């Protein structure tokens, strides 16, 4: 976990929609605040990854314009079409939006919302296993589907890793409308290629600069600095806002402060009454804080810092069981915090300072724990 793990835990906590479909806290609590600030009262919206229409519910209340929804899964599309039947402002398309036209194989999963054109990390995270169907889906470019659209105020992209491909197929539409955007950019994207090259954490960084957009994570942190980008992308955020460069001053000076006050209030309210024991969020954040400190301070300062953390852990936790049970911690993180809880400060400092771990290193430290 990253240093913002408390925020990350709250923002990506699984909620249950009134329909019974799982989604994330930020889907409604964060995105609603963003939509309300940036979307014009009569502008149209493009919703890529429509699913059952959770975002459409929010958006229809904010604009008198249309919502163009795109859903690749035939099963989910049919459910959404029935749900929004008679809603004239919602126009649904059963296609996979991409950078080309044609047909492709689509992996349609029993876990609604995890389906994708590729096998993704999200499928593993959701425990899809063998519960999926391989079907054929039509591919289409937004530039072809909406060739004359000139009132698009917002695009939301959540299509399980294919977001950059969809943007590439909408270059003319984006250039003409210059919409605000919100998109998922997480480990799912790493299963895809973009312009013939494997997608990496930096692919969106370069593409956003090419189309003249500024990128922010959902906590309102600007990611233009590459060091900050690397600290956030694939670590403390799975969703980002794309701000047109010509609207950046408006966003940064007027809209962002309002957004941040509102979301921080929601985050802090959740942290003040955590769903798990009080050390849960702190434990998830500690390893990355320790690694950063040790990498920037000498041995004496590092030992003092770690000794302080060890004392805090022993004061909060009667034993090390919560450390080993914490699913946000890596194996290395668990061993590191267990060493500190056992007051093995020097050993913890050695482990924290290691850049590359040789095979068996963590087992050696685990044996030290067992001996104490």
C-alpha positions as CSV (number, residue, x, y, z in Angstrom):
1,X,0.0,0.0,0.0
2,X,1.0,3.6,-0.5
3,X,1.2,6.4,2.0
4,X,-2.3,7.5,1.2
5,X,-3.6,4.0,2.1
6,X,-6.3,5.4,4.4
7,X,-7.8,7.5,1.6
8,X,-7.3,4.6,-0.8
9,X,-9.1,2.2,1.5
10,X,-12.1,4.5,1.8
11,X,-12.3,5.6,-1.8
12,X,-12.1,2.0,-3.1
13,X,-14.2,0.3,-0.5
14,X,-16.8,-1.9,-2.0
15,X,-20.4,-0.6,-1.7
16,X,-23.6,-2.3,-2.7
17,X,-25.9,-0.4,-5.1
18,X,-29.7,-0.5,-4.4
19,X,-29.9,-2.9,-7.4
20,X,-27.5,-5.3,-5.5
21,X,-24.6,-4.6,-7.8
22,X,-21.2,-4.0,-6.2
23,X,-19.4,-0.8,-6.9
24,X,-17.0,1.6,-5.2
25,X,-17.5,4.4,-2.7
26,X,-15.9,6.9,-5.0
27,X,-18.3,5.9,-7.8
28,X,-21.0,8.0,-6.2
29,X,-19.4,10.0,-3.4
30,X,-16.4,11.4,-5.3
31,X,-17.7,11.4,-8.9
32,X,-20.9,13.1,-8.0
33,X,-18.9,16.1,-6.6
34,X,-16.7,16.2,-9.8
35,X,-19.7,16.0,-12.1
36,X,-21.6,18.7,-10.3
37,X,-18.7,21.1,-10.6
38,X,-17.7,20.6,-14.2
39,X,-20.8,19.5,-16.2
40,X,-22.9,22.2,-17.8
41,X,-26.6,22.2,-17.1
42,X,-27.5,21.3,-20.7
43,X,-24.5,19.4,-21.9
44,X,-24.4,15.8,-23.2
45,X,-22.3,13.0,-21.6
46,X,-20.6,9.9,-22.9
47,X,-20.5,7.0,-20.4
48,X,-18.1,4.3,-21.5
49,X,-18.6,1.2,-19.4
50,X,-22.3,2.0,-18.7
51,X,-22.9,-1.2,-16.7
52,X,-26.3,-0.9,-15.0
53,X,-26.3,2.9,-15.1
54,X,-25.0,4.0,-11.7
55,X,-23.2,7.0,-13.2
56,X,-26.2,7.8,-15.4
57,X,-28.4,8.1,-12.3
58,X,-26.0,10.8,-11.1
59,X,-25.6,12.6,-14.4
60,X,-29.3,12.8,-15.4
61,X,-29.9,14.8,-12.3
62,X,-27.3,17.3,-13.2
63,X,-28.0,18.0,-16.9
64,X,-30.9,18.3,-19.2
65,X,-28.7,16.9,-22.0
66,X,-28.3,13.3,-23.2
67,X,-26.3,10.4,-21.8
68,X,-24.8,8.2,-24.5
69,X,-24.0,4.9,-22.8
70,X,-21.8,2.2,-24.2
71,X,-21.8,-1.4,-22.8
72,X,-20.0,-4.3,-24.4
73,X,-21.6,-7.1,-22.3
74,X,-24.8,-8.2,-24.0
75,X,-26.3,-9.4,-20.7
76,X,-25.6,-6.1,-18.9
77,X,-26.7,-4.1,-21.9
78,X,-30.1,-5.8,-21.9
79,X,-30.5,-5.3,-18.2
80,X,-29.6,-1.6,-18.5
81,X,-31.9,-1.1,-21.6
82,X,-34.8,-2.5,-19.6
83,X,-33.9,-0.4,-16.6
84,X,-33.8,2.9,-18.6
85,X,-36.7,2.0,-21.0
86,X,-38.7,5.1,-21.6
87,X,-35.9,7.4,-20.5
88,X,-35.5,9.4,-23.7
89,X,-32.3,11.1,-22.6
90,X,-30.4,7.8,-22.4
91,X,-29.2,6.3,-25.7
92,X,-27.5,2.9,-25.3
93,X,-25.1,1.1,-27.6
94,X,-24.1,-2.6,-27.3
95,X,-20.6,-2.2,-28.6
96,X,-17.0,-2.2,-27.3
97,X,-15.5,1.2,-27.9
98,X,-12.0,1.0,-29.4
99,X,-9.6,2.6,-31.8
100,X,-10.9,0.6,-34.8
101,X,-14.0,-0.9,-36.2
102,X,-14.7,-4.7,-36.5
103,X,-15.3,-7.6,-34.2
104,X,-13.3,-9.1,-31.3
105,X,-13.5,-11.7,-28.5
106,X,-15.0,-10.4,-25.3
107,X,-14.6,-12.1,-21.9
108,X,-18.0,-11.7,-20.3
109,X,-17.9,-12.6,-16.6
110,X,-20.4,-13.5,-14.0
111,X,-19.0,-10.6,-11.9
112,X,-20.8,-7.7,-13.6
113,X,-18.4,-5.0,-14.5
114,X,-15.3,-7.1,-14.7
115,X,-15.7,-8.2,-18.4
116,X,-13.0,-7.1,-20.8
117,X,-11.5,-7.6,-24.2
118,X,-8.4,-9.1,-22.3
119,X,-7.9,-11.2,-19.2
120,X,-7.1,-8.5,-16.6
121,X,-5.9,-8.2,-13.0
122,X,-9.4,-7.1,-12.2
123,X,-10.8,-10.5,-13.0
124,X,-8.3,-12.1,-10.7
125,X,-9.1,-9.6,-8.0
126,X,-12.8,-10.3,-8.3
127,X,-12.3,-14.1,-8.2
128,X,-13.8,-14.6,-11.6
129,X,-11.9,-17.9,-12.1
130,X,-13.7,-20.0,-14.7
131,X,-17.0,-18.2,-14.4
132,X,-16.9,-16.4,-17.7
133,X,-18.0,-16.7,-21.3
134,X,-16.0,-15.9,-24.5
135,X,-18.3,-14.1,-26.9
136,X,-18.0,-12.0,-30.0
137,X,-18.5,-8.2,-29.6
138,X,-18.7,-5.4,-32.2
139,X,-15.9,-2.9,-32.0
140,X,-16.5,0.7,-32.9
141,X,-14.8,4.1,-32.7
142,X,-16.6,7.0,-31.0
143,X,-15.6,9.2,-33.9
144,X,-17.7,7.0,-36.2
145,X,-20.6,6.5,-33.7
146,X,-21.0,10.1,-32.8
147,X,-19.5,12.0,-35.8
148,X,-21.4,15.2,-35.3
149,X,-21.5,15.4,-31.5
150,X,-20.7,19.0,-30.5
151,X,-22.2,19.3,-27.1
152,X,-20.2,16.7,-25.1
153,X,-19.3,18.2,-21.8
154,X,-18.0,15.1,-20.0
155,X,-16.6,11.6,-20.9
156,X,-16.5,8.9,-18.2
157,X,-14.3,5.9,-19.2
158,X,-14.3,2.6,-17.2
159,X,-13.9,-0.2,-19.6
160,X,-11.5,-2.5,-17.8
161,X,-8.2,-1.5,-19.3
162,X,-9.3,-0.4,-22.8
163,X,-9.7,3.3,-22.0
164,X,-6.7,4.5,-24.0
165,X,-7.8,2.6,-27.1
166,X,-11.2,4.3,-26.7
167,X,-9.7,7.7,-26.4
168,X,-7.6,7.1,-29.5
169,X,-10.7,6.3,-31.5
170,X,-12.3,9.5,-30.2
171,X,-9.5,11.9,-31.1
172,X,-11.7,14.1,-33.4
173,X,-14.6,14.1,-30.9
174,X,-12.3,15.1,-28.1
175,X,-10.6,17.8,-30.2
176,X,-13.9,19.2,-31.2
177,X,-15.6,19.2,-27.7
178,X,-12.7,19.4,-25.3
179,X,-14.7,17.6,-22.6
180,X,-13.8,17.1,-19.0
181,X,-13.0,13.4,-18.4
182,X,-12.8,10.9,-15.6
183,X,-11.2,7.5,-16.3
184,X,-10.1,4.4,-14.6
185,X,-6.4,3.8,-15.0
186,X,-5.3,0.8,-13.0
187,X,-3.5,-2.5,-13.4
188,X,-6.2,-3.7,-15.9
189,X,-4.6,-1.4,-18.5
190,X,-1.3,-3.3,-18.3
191,X,-3.0,-6.3,-20.1
192,X,-3.4,-4.1,-23.2
193,X,-1.2,-2.5,-25.8
194,X,-1.4,1.1,-27.1
195,X,-0.1,1.9,-30.6
196,X,1.6,-1.5,-30.7
197,X,3.4,-1.1,-27.4
198,X,2.6,-2.6,-24.0
199,X,0.8,-0.1,-21.7
200,X,2.9,1.0,-18.7
201,X,2.2,3.3,-15.8
202,X,3.6,6.2,-17.9
203,X,1.6,5.7,-21.1
204,X,-1.3,7.9,-20.0
205,X,1.2,10.5,-18.8
206,X,2.6,10.9,-22.3
207,X,-0.8,10.7,-24.0
208,X,-2.4,13.3,-21.9
209,X,0.4,15.7,-22.8
210,X,-0.1,14.9,-26.4
211,X,-3.8,15.8,-26.4
212,X,-3.1,18.8,-24.1
213,X,-4.8,17.6,-20.9
214,X,-3.7,17.9,-17.2
215,X,-4.1,14.8,-15.1
216,X,-5.2,14.7,-11.4
217,X,-5.8,11.8,-9.1
218,X,-9.2,11.6,-7.4
219,X,-7.8,13.1,-4.3
220,X,-7.2,16.4,-6.2
221,X,-3.4,16.0,-6.5
222,X,-1.9,17.3,-9.8
223,X,0.2,14.6,-11.5
224,X,2.1,16.8,-13.9
225,X,5.3,16.2,-12.0
226,X,6.6,12.8,-13.1
227,X,7.8,12.0,-9.6
228,X,4.3,12.6,-8.2
229,X,2.9,10.6,-11.1
230,X,5.0,7.6,-10.2
231,X,4.1,7.9,-6.5
232,X,0.4,7.9,-7.3
233,X,-0.5,5.9,-10.5
234,X,-1.1,2.2,-9.8
235,X,-0.5,2.9,-6.1
236,X,-3.0,5.2,-4.4
237,X,-5.5,5.8,-7.2
238,X,-7.2,3.7,-9.8
239,X,-9.1,6.7,-11.3
240,X,-8.0,10.0,-12.6
241,X,-9.5,13.3,-13.8
242,X,-8.4,14.7,-17.2
243,X,-8.7,18.5,-17.3
244,X,-8.5,20.3,-20.6
245,X,-5.4,22.6,-20.5
246,X,-7.5,25.7,-21.5
247,X,-9.8,25.0,-18.5
248,X,-7.0,24.3,-16.0
249,X,-6.9,27.7,-14.4
250,X,-10.6,27.5,-13.8
251,X,-10.2,24.0,-12.3
252,X,-7.2,24.8,-10.2
253,X,-8.3,28.1,-8.8
254,X,-12.1,27.8,-8.5
255,X,-13.4,24.3,-8.8
256,X,-10.6,22.1,-7.3
257,X,-10.7,23.8,-3.8
258,X,-14.4,23.1,-3.6
259,X,-14.0,19.5,-4.7
260,X,-11.2,18.9,-2.2
261,X,-13.1,20.3,0.7
262,X,-16.1,18.1,-0.1
263,X,-14.2,14.8,-0.7
264,X,-11.9,15.3,2.3
265,X,-14.9,15.7,4.5
266,X,-16.3,12.4,3.2
267,X,-12.9,10.7,3.6
268,X,-12.3,12.0,7.1
269,X,-15.8,11.0,8.2
270,X,-15.1,7.5,7.1
271,X,-11.7,7.4,8.7
272,X,-13.1,8.7,12.0
273,X,-15.5,5.8,12.1
274,X,-13.4,3.0,10.4
275,X,-15.2,-0.2,9.5
276,X,-12.3,-2.3,10.9
277,X,-10.1,-2.0,14.0
278,X,-8.4,1.4,14.4
279,X,-5.0,0.2,13.4
280,X,-6.1,-1.1,10.0
281,X,-5.5,2.0,7.9
282,X,-2.3,2.9,9.7
283,X,-0.8,-0.5,9.2
284,X,-1.4,-0.4,5.5
285,X,0.4,2.9,5.2
286,X,3.4,2.2,7.4
287,X,5.8,0.2,5.1
288,X,5.9,2.8,2.4
289,X,6.5,5.6,5.0
290,X,9.3,3.5,6.5
291,X,11.0,2.8,3.1
292,X,10.9,6.4,2.1
293,X,12.3,7.6,5.4
294,X,15.1,5.0,5.5
295,X,16.1,5.9,1.9
296,X,16.5,9.6,2.7
297,X,18.1,9.5,6.2
298,X,21.2,8.1,7.8
299,X,21.3,4.9,9.9
300,X,21.1,6.8,13.2
301,X,18.0,8.8,12.2
302,X,16.4,5.7,10.6
303,X,16.9,3.6,13.8
304,X,15.3,6.4,15.9
305,X,12.4,6.6,13.5
306,X,11.8,2.9,13.5
307,X,12.2,2.6,17.3
308,X,9.4,5.2,17.6
309,X,7.1,3.2,15.3
310,X,7.9,0.0,17.1
311,X,6.8,1.6,20.4
312,X,3.6,2.8,18.8
313,X,2.8,-0.6,17.4
314,X,3.4,-2.3,20.8
315,X,1.2,0.3,22.5
316,X,-1.6,-0.3,20.0
317,X,-1.4,-4.0,19.4
318,X,-1.3,-6.6,22.1
319,X,0.3,-9.1,19.7
320,X,1.3,-9.2,16.0
321,X,-1.8,-11.0,14.8
322,X,-3.4,-7.9,13.2
323,X,-0.2,-7.3,11.2
324,X,-0.3,-10.8,9.8
325,X,-4.0,-10.7,9.1
326,X,-3.9,-7.3,7.3
327,X,-4.7,-8.0,3.6
328,X,-3.3,-4.6,2.5
329,X,0.3,-5.6,3.5
330,X,2.7,-7.4,1.3
331,X,4.7,-10.3,2.8
332,X,7.7,-8.0,3.2
333,X,5.5,-5.4,4.9
334,X,4.2,-7.9,7.4
335,X,7.7,-9.2,8.3
336,X,9.0,-5.6,8.6
337,X,6.2,-4.5,11.0
338,X,6.4,-7.8,12.9
339,X,10.1,-7.1,13.5
340,X,9.3,-3.7,14.9
341,X,6.5,-5.0,17.1
342,X,9.0,-7.5,18.5
343,X,11.4,-4.6,19.2
344,X,14.0,-5.9,16.7
345,X,14.8,-2.4,15.5
346,X,18.2,-3.1,14.0
347,X,16.9,-6.1,11.9
348,X,13.9,-4.0,10.8
349,X,16.3,-1.3,9.7
350,X,18.3,-3.7,7.7
351,X,15.2,-5.1,5.9
352,X,13.8,-1.6,5.2
353,X,17.1,-0.5,3.6
354,X,17.3,-3.5,1.2
355,X,16.6,-2.5,-2.4
356,X,16.6,-6.0,-3.9
357,X,15.7,-9.1,-1.8
358,X,17.6,-12.3,-2.5
359,X,15.6,-15.6,-2.5
360,X,15.1,-16.7,1.1
361,X,15.8,-13.2,2.7
362,X,12.3,-12.9,4.1
363,X,12.4,-16.4,5.4
364,X,15.7,-15.6,7.3
365,X,14.0,-12.6,9.0
366,X,10.9,-14.7,9.8
367,X,13.2,-17.1,11.6
368,X,14.6,-14.3,13.7
369,X,11.0,-13.5,14.7
370,X,10.4,-17.1,15.6
371,X,13.5,-17.2,17.8
372,X,12.3,-14.2,19.7
